[in-house]
Amino acid sequence: MKKNKNPHLKNTSSLRSELRQDLDTLKRLDTRGKLQFLWDYYRWRILVCVCVVVIVGMFAHMLWEGQRPCRLRVCVVLNTEDDCSVWFRKFAQELESDGKEGDVDVNQDQPFDYDNRYYYLYEVEVMTTISSKRMDVAICGADMYRYLLALNACLPLDTALSDDFISYLSAQEMLCYDTANLREDENGKVNLADGIDGYFAINLSGTEFERTYNQTEENEKPLYAVIIANTEHLEDSKTLIQALVTP
């Protein structure tokens, strides 16, 4: 008896035979029977194909978002459940009135809460967004602000804003003087010598934006505005900061 010298051909022939049988079976079934047959015998293949399509679609969307002309990318993580789309829609209209190309992208879907057990996923998402230059300004609570400081991702405001504007913010007691670049090593220790002191955020307490979207009877947490250090849209970021500090 001769052995099959090419098992691949045998497997291919067997697969074709099975497919032919399945097609013959499908032809004999009604619509409901066809769907049931496909689900019973091909559901895992179908699920794998759906997952592949979804993953490819997500990466394609991320690639498109990265290439899409954008004047400003803002990450908003409020202390409340409010939606500030109306405020940013008005701001975008005023910003785009100069005729320059590009949209204002506002992300309100990024959670960040150290009381949540999945907080490390939030950190990874924020770090990825910053490293891919998809965040110019962050409006956030204390937890995310602390993480941005640890990453040294906050642009020192006295190097970004004009002296007159810095003087105004200082007079209003809105500037936050903090230490950045302090991170724990593998032993849980922090080297204070690595710290960088400076004005890294604006406390939005008392502003129209904060009164509208941060003040509730249950919430007494502050809200901060931060310009991200690797921003490519500094001028528009400064325009947003000026709009946010409106009393």
Buried (B, 14 or more C-beta within 10 A) or exposed (E): EEEEEEEEEEEEEEEEEEEEEBEEEEEEEEEEEBEEBBEEEEEEEEEEEEEEEEEEEEEEEEEEEEEEEBBBBBBBBBBBEBEBEEBBEEBBEEBBEEEEEBBBBBBBEBEBBBEEEEBEEBBEBBBEBBEEBBBBBBBBBEBBBBBBBBBBBBBBBBEBBEEEBBEBBEEBEBBBEBBBBBEEEEEEEEEEEEBBEBBBBBBBBEBBBBEEBBBEEEEEEBBBBBBBBEBEBBEBBBBBBEBBBEE
